[in-house]
Amino acid sequence: MINGVNKGDNAERPPGRTSPAGREAFAKHMSIGKLRYSFIATLFMAAVFADTASMAADNTAQYPSRPITFVVPTSPGGPTDLAARLVAKHLSTAWKVPVVVENRSGAGGAIGWGHVIHSKPDGYTVLIAPSALGVRSGLDHKLPFNAVHDLAGVGLLGLMPSYLLLPSKLGITSIAQLTAYAKAQKGGVNYGSPGVGSTSNLHSAIFAHNHGFKATNIAYRGTSEALNDVVAGRLTFAILTNTSVLHLAHEGKIRVLAATSERGVSLAKGLVPNPIAVLTGDIGDDWEAAFVPAGTPDEIRSKLSKEIAKIIATPEARESFAVVGAQAKSSTPEELDTMFRKYVAQAHSMGDAIGITLN
């Protein structure tokens, strides 16, 4: 108080929030606060992402540091299972980590495929699948996943020709004779396959469609059961891949008329007719291949692919594959991705053309 006057009464006061100047000042203050918060948040997220990327890089560099699981979507003892166990044995020796083969059969292979698709994409869960994966993916529109997008290729393991075979007791020695016989049967003929949507199913359905006769698929639990019924004369024909096919043909128990590739023809030397034919308009040889869940780092896919290729190139692997009628053959991840995409699209278009879908 000076001369009875309060200095505070005449002092300049800051504008309140309700005044125009106050609102402007408050807005400016809040804007600066938001910028500071945004900057701090950006720095925090950058640090998190950098740490995550560093951890991912470390995990990739250390791969493999723990056991790897090979998931086989078929029962033990078949070509896919044998290929998986051969590669697993050598991979475990080379990398000094356990490689476990786990058979998850059922639902035509979908149980095993789905298990891998929903696994962590870190390279520790690997699918060893037959070509039925591609056929089923092209024909079955109700699968709960899209294998082309949900799986990433690692590499091929091998190729295996299939053979058009029929009972010797029919006395048929050519495709033309088989076609004429089938067309003469009221209601058509029966063929066998190891399940609806199998590669064998598609081979046979395409063959009947291309030659203009009606044929009904008789689905079996496996290839051997279908082959046994061809030998017994309960089926008119089948198109199968099996180590016993050529042995049974040489023994005269079945007749082999054609193969899905030139390599299949070369393996069937000495049979009548000689040479056998190559099936035209077919989807080609069966295959075995390794896949991982989509999102698996490319470095891991490449490392795994290169090691598998080394294994496939060994004399032991080539001999083991030959025992089951297969040709050991490797590929890069990118080559398998391209092949698989085209194979599924081809199976889809063929299924549409002949009216075979799995809905």
C-alpha positions as CSV (number, residue, x, y, z in Angstrom):
1,M,0.0,0.0,0.0
2,I,1.6,3.3,-1.1
3,N,-0.3,6.5,-0.4
4,G,-3.3,4.4,0.2
5,V,-3.1,2.8,-3.2
6,N,-2.7,-1.0,-3.6
7,K,-0.1,-1.7,-6.4
8,G,-1.9,-4.8,-7.2
9,D,-5.0,-2.9,-8.2
10,N,-3.2,-1.2,-11.1
11,A,-0.9,-4.1,-12.0
12,E,-1.3,-5.7,-15.4
13,R,-2.9,-9.1,-15.1
14,P,-2.6,-12.0,-17.6
15,P,-5.7,-12.5,-19.7
16,G,-8.1,-15.2,-18.5
17,R,-9.0,-18.3,-20.5
18,T,-12.3,-16.8,-21.4
19,S,-10.9,-13.8,-23.1
20,P,-9.8,-14.0,-26.8
21,A,-6.2,-13.4,-25.8
22,G,-6.4,-16.0,-23.1
23,R,-7.9,-18.6,-25.4
24,E,-5.1,-18.0,-27.9
25,A,-2.4,-18.4,-25.2
26,F,-4.0,-21.5,-23.8
27,A,-4.2,-23.1,-27.3
28,K,-0.6,-22.2,-28.0
29,H,0.4,-23.8,-24.7
30,M,-1.5,-27.0,-25.4
31,S,-0.1,-27.2,-29.0
32,I,3.4,-27.1,-27.6
33,G,2.5,-29.8,-25.1
34,K,1.1,-32.0,-27.8
35,L,4.2,-31.5,-29.9
36,R,6.4,-32.5,-26.9
37,Y,4.3,-35.5,-26.2
38,S,4.3,-36.6,-29.8
39,F,8.1,-36.2,-30.0
40,I,8.6,-38.2,-26.8
41,A,6.2,-40.9,-28.0
42,T,8.0,-41.1,-31.4
43,L,11.3,-41.5,-29.6
44,F,9.9,-44.2,-27.4
45,M,8.4,-46.1,-30.3
46,A,11.6,-45.8,-32.3
47,A,13.5,-47.3,-29.4
48,V,11.0,-50.1,-29.1
49,F,11.1,-50.9,-32.8
50,A,14.9,-50.7,-32.8
51,D,15.1,-53.1,-29.8
52,T,12.6,-55.5,-31.5
53,A,14.6,-55.4,-34.8
54,S,17.8,-56.0,-32.9
55,M,16.3,-59.0,-31.1
56,A,14.9,-60.4,-34.4
57,A,18.3,-60.0,-36.0
58,D,20.0,-61.7,-33.1
59,N,17.5,-64.6,-33.2
60,T,18.0,-65.0,-37.0
61,A,21.8,-64.9,-36.5
62,Q,21.6,-67.6,-33.8
63,Y,19.3,-69.8,-35.7
64,P,19.1,-72.7,-34.9
65,S,19.6,-72.6,-31.2
66,R,17.0,-75.1,-30.1
67,P,15.2,-78.2,-31.5
68,I,13.4,-78.1,-34.8
69,T,10.2,-79.9,-35.5
70,F,9.4,-81.4,-38.9
71,V,5.6,-81.8,-39.2
72,V,4.5,-84.6,-41.6
73,P,0.8,-84.5,-42.5
74,T,0.7,-88.2,-43.3
75,S,1.1,-91.5,-41.4
76,P,4.5,-93.0,-40.8
77,G,6.1,-95.1,-43.5
78,G,5.1,-93.3,-46.6
79,P,7.3,-91.4,-49.1
80,T,6.7,-88.0,-47.3
81,D,7.6,-89.5,-43.9
82,L,10.7,-91.2,-45.2
83,A,11.9,-88.0,-46.9
84,A,11.3,-86.0,-43.7
85,R,13.3,-88.5,-41.6
86,L,16.2,-88.7,-44.0
87,V,16.5,-84.9,-44.0
88,A,16.0,-84.6,-40.3
89,K,18.8,-87.1,-39.5
90,H,21.4,-85.3,-41.6
91,L,20.2,-81.8,-40.6
92,S,20.5,-82.7,-36.9
93,T,24.0,-83.9,-37.5
94,A,25.0,-80.8,-39.5
95,W,23.5,-78.2,-37.1
96,K,24.0,-80.2,-33.9
97,V,20.4,-79.6,-32.7
98,P,17.6,-82.2,-32.4
99,V,15.3,-82.4,-35.4
100,V,12.1,-84.2,-34.4
101,V,9.7,-85.7,-37.0
102,E,6.1,-85.3,-35.8
103,N,3.3,-87.1,-37.8
104,R,0.0,-85.1,-37.7
105,S,-2.2,-86.9,-40.2
106,G,-5.9,-86.5,-40.6
107,A,-8.5,-84.6,-42.6
108,G,-6.6,-85.3,-45.8
109,G,-3.5,-83.6,-44.5
110,A,-5.2,-80.4,-43.3
111,I,-4.5,-81.0,-39.6
112,G,-0.8,-81.0,-40.2
113,W,-0.9,-78.1,-42.6
114,G,-3.0,-76.0,-40.3
115,H,-0.7,-76.7,-37.3
116,V,2.3,-75.3,-39.1
117,I,0.4,-72.3,-40.5
118,H,-0.6,-71.3,-37.0
119,S,2.9,-71.9,-35.6
120,K,5.3,-69.1,-34.8
121,P,7.2,-68.0,-38.0
122,D,10.6,-68.5,-36.5
123,G,12.0,-71.5,-38.5
124,Y,11.5,-74.0,-35.7
125,T,8.3,-75.6,-37.1
126,V,8.7,-76.9,-40.7
127,L,6.1,-78.6,-42.8
128,I,7.2,-81.5,-45.0
129,A,4.3,-81.9,-47.4
130,P,3.4,-83.9,-50.5
131,S,1.8,-82.5,-53.7
132,A,-1.6,-83.2,-52.2
133,L,-1.2,-79.9,-50.3
134,G,-1.3,-78.1,-53.7
135,V,-4.2,-80.2,-55.1
136,R,-6.3,-79.8,-52.0
137,S,-5.6,-76.1,-51.8
138,G,-6.8,-75.7,-55.4
139,L,-9.9,-77.8,-55.1
140,D,-11.2,-77.3,-51.5
141,H,-12.7,-73.9,-51.2
142,K,-13.6,-74.4,-47.5
143,L,-10.2,-74.9,-46.1
144,P,-9.8,-72.6,-43.1
145,F,-6.6,-71.2,-44.5
146,N,-5.0,-70.2,-47.8
147,A,-1.8,-72.2,-48.2
148,V,-0.4,-70.0,-51.0
149,H,-0.5,-66.9,-48.7
150,D,-0.1,-68.6,-45.3
151,L,3.0,-70.8,-46.1
152,A,6.4,-69.8,-47.4
153,G,8.6,-72.1,-49.4
154,V,11.9,-73.5,-48.2
155,G,12.7,-75.9,-51.0
156,L,11.8,-79.0,-52.9
157,L,12.9,-82.4,-51.7
158,G,12.0,-84.6,-54.6
159,L,9.8,-85.5,-57.6
160,M,7.9,-88.8,-58.0
161,P,6.2,-90.0,-61.2
162,S,2.7,-91.6,-61.0
163,Y,1.6,-94.5,-63.3
164,L,-1.6,-95.4,-65.0
165,L,-2.2,-99.0,-64.1
166,L,-4.9,-101.6,-64.5
167,P,-5.5,-105.3,-63.8
168,S,-3.6,-107.6,-66.1
169,K,-6.7,-109.8,-66.4
170,L,-8.5,-107.2,-68.4
171,G,-6.1,-107.9,-71.3
172,I,-5.9,-104.2,-72.2
173,T,-2.5,-103.0,-73.6
174,S,-3.1,-99.4,-74.7
175,I,-4.9,-96.2,-73.6
176,A,-7.1,-96.5,-76.7
177,Q,-8.3,-99.9,-75.7
178,L,-8.9,-98.7,-72.1
179,T,-10.9,-95.8,-73.4
180,A,-13.0,-98.0,-75.6
181,Y,-13.6,-100.5,-72.7
182,A,-14.6,-97.7,-70.3
183,K,-17.0,-96.1,-72.8
184,A,-18.7,-99.5,-73.3
185,Q,-19.5,-99.9,-69.6
186,K,-23.0,-98.9,-68.7
187,G,-22.7,-96.4,-65.8
188,G,-18.9,-96.0,-66.4
189,V,-16.0,-97.5,-64.5
190,N,-14.4,-97.2,-61.1
191,Y,-10.9,-96.0,-60.3
192,G,-9.2,-95.9,-56.9
193,S,-7.3,-93.2,-55.0
194,P,-5.9,-92.7,-51.5
195,G,-8.7,-90.2,-50.7
196,V,-10.9,-87.5,-52.2
197,G,-8.8,-84.5,-53.1
198,S,-5.6,-86.5,-53.3
199,T,-3.1,-86.0,-56.2
200,S,-4.1,-89.5,-57.4
201,N,-7.8,-88.4,-57.5
202,L,-7.0,-85.4,-59.7
203,H,-4.7,-87.5,-62.0
204,S,-7.5,-90.1,-62.6
205,A,-10.3,-87.6,-62.9
206,I,-8.4,-85.6,-65.5
207,F,-7.5,-88.7,-67.4
208,A,-11.2,-89.9,-67.6
209,H,-12.3,-86.3,-68.5
210,N,-9.7,-86.0,-71.3
211,H,-10.7,-89.3,-72.8
212,G,-14.4,-88.8,-72.6
213,F,-15.6,-91.6,-70.3
214,K,-17.4,-91.6,-67.0
215,A,-15.4,-92.8,-64.0
216,T,-16.2,-92.8,-60.3
217,N,-13.5,-92.4,-57.6
218,I,-13.3,-95.1,-54.9
219,A,-11.5,-93.5,-52.0
220,Y,-9.2,-95.7,-49.9
221,R,-7.3,-95.1,-46.6
222,G,-4.0,-95.2,-48.5
223,T,-2.2,-96.0,-51.8
224,S,-1.5,-99.6,-50.9
225,E,-5.1,-100.4,-50.4
226,A,-6.1,-99.0,-53.8
227,L,-3.2,-100.8,-55.5
228,N,-4.3,-104.1,-53.9
229,D,-7.8,-103.7,-55.4
230,V,-6.3,-103.0,-58.9
231,V,-4.3,-106.3,-58.6
232,A,-7.5,-108.1,-57.5
233,G,-9.5,-106.7,-60.4
234,R,-11.9,-104.8,-58.3
235,L,-11.0,-101.5,-60.0
236,T,-10.7,-100.7,-63.7
237,F,-7.7,-98.5,-63.3
238,A,-5.8,-96.1,-61.0
239,I,-3.0,-93.6,-61.3
240,L,-0.7,-94.1,-58.4
241,T,2.8,-93.5,-57.2
242,N,4.1,-96.4,-55.2
243,T,7.3,-98.3,-54.9
244,S,5.5,-101.6,-55.6
245,V,3.9,-100.5,-58.9
246,L,6.8,-101.4,-61.2
247,H,7.6,-104.6,-59.3
248,L,4.0,-105.8,-59.7
249,A,4.1,-104.8,-63.4
250,H,7.3,-106.8,-64.0
251,E,5.6,-109.8,-62.2
252,G,2.6,-109.5,-64.5
253,K,0.1,-108.8,-61.8
254,I,-0.8,-105.3,-63.2
255,R,-0.4,-103.5,-66.5
256,V,1.2,-100.1,-66.6
257,L,0.2,-98.0,-69.6
258,A,1.6,-94.5,-69.0
259,A,3.5,-92.2,-66.6
260,T,3.2,-88.6,-65.6
261,S,6.7,-87.7,-67.0
262,E,9.5,-88.9,-69.3
263,R,11.4,-89.8,-66.2
264,G,8.6,-92.2,-65.2
265,V,8.8,-93.7,-68.7
266,S,12.5,-94.3,-68.4
267,L,12.0,-96.1,-65.1
268,A,9.5,-98.4,-66.6
269,K,11.8,-99.9,-69.3
270,G,11.2,-103.5,-70.1
271,L,7.4,-103.3,-69.7
272,V,4.8,-104.0,-72.3
273,P,3.9,-101.7,-74.0
274,N,7.5,-100.5,-74.4
275,P,7.9,-97.6,-74.1
276,I,4.8,-96.7,-72.1
277,A,3.1,-93.4,-72.9
278,V,3.4,-90.0,-71.2
279,L,0.0,-88.8,-69.9
280,T,-1.0,-85.6,-71.7
281,G,-3.0,-82.8,-70.1
282,D,-2.0,-84.0,-66.7
283,I,-0.8,-81.9,-63.7
284,G,2.6,-83.7,-63.7
285,D,4.8,-85.6,-61.3
286,D,4.0,-85.7,-57.6
287,W,6.5,-83.8,-55.3
288,E,7.7,-83.5,-51.7
289,A,8.7,-80.1,-50.3
290,A,9.5,-78.1,-47.2
291,F,7.5,-75.1,-46.1
292,V,7.4,-72.7,-43.0
293,P,4.7,-70.3,-41.8
294,A,4.4,-67.1,-43.8
295,G,6.4,-64.3,-42.1
296,T,9.4,-66.5,-41.4
297,P,12.5,-64.3,-42.0
298,D,14.0,-64.8,-45.4
299,E,17.5,-65.3,-43.9
300,I,16.2,-68.4,-42.0
301,R,14.4,-69.7,-45.1
302,S,17.5,-69.4,-47.1
303,K,19.8,-71.0,-44.5
304,L,17.4,-73.9,-44.1
305,S,17.0,-74.3,-47.8
306,K,20.7,-74.4,-48.5
307,E,21.4,-77.0,-45.9
308,I,18.5,-79.2,-47.2
309,A,19.9,-78.8,-50.7
310,K,23.3,-80.1,-49.5
311,I,21.6,-83.1,-47.9
312,I,19.5,-83.9,-51.1
313,A,22.7,-83.8,-53.2
314,T,24.4,-86.6,-51.2
315,P,24.6,-90.2,-52.7
316,E,22.7,-91.6,-49.7
317,A,19.8,-89.2,-50.2
318,R,19.6,-90.0,-53.9
319,E,19.7,-93.7,-53.3
320,S,17.1,-93.4,-50.5
321,F,14.7,-91.4,-52.7
322,A,15.2,-93.9,-55.6
323,V,14.1,-96.7,-53.4
324,V,10.7,-95.1,-53.1
325,G,10.6,-94.3,-56.8
326,A,11.5,-90.6,-56.3
327,Q,14.1,-88.3,-57.7
328,A,16.0,-86.2,-55.2
329,K,15.6,-82.6,-56.3
330,S,16.1,-79.3,-54.5
331,S,15.2,-75.7,-55.1
332,T,15.5,-72.2,-53.7
333,P,12.7,-70.8,-51.5
334,E,11.7,-68.4,-54.3
335,E,11.6,-71.2,-56.9
336,L,9.3,-73.3,-54.7
337,D,7.0,-70.3,-54.0
338,T,6.6,-69.8,-57.8
339,M,6.1,-73.5,-58.5
340,F,3.6,-73.9,-55.6
341,R,1.5,-70.9,-56.7
342,K,1.3,-72.1,-60.3
343,Y,0.5,-75.7,-59.1
344,V,-2.4,-74.6,-57.0
345,A,-3.8,-72.4,-59.7
346,Q,-3.5,-75.3,-62.2
347,A,-5.3,-77.7,-59.8
348,H,-8.0,-75.1,-59.4
349,S,-8.5,-74.6,-63.1
350,M,-8.5,-78.3,-63.8
351,G,-11.0,-78.9,-61.0
352,D,-13.3,-76.3,-62.4
353,A,-13.0,-77.8,-65.9
354,I,-13.9,-81.3,-64.8
355,G,-16.3,-80.4,-62.1
356,I,-14.3,-81.7,-59.2
357,T,-14.5,-79.5,-56.1
358,L,-14.4,-80.3,-52.4
359,N,-17.2,-78.2,-50.9
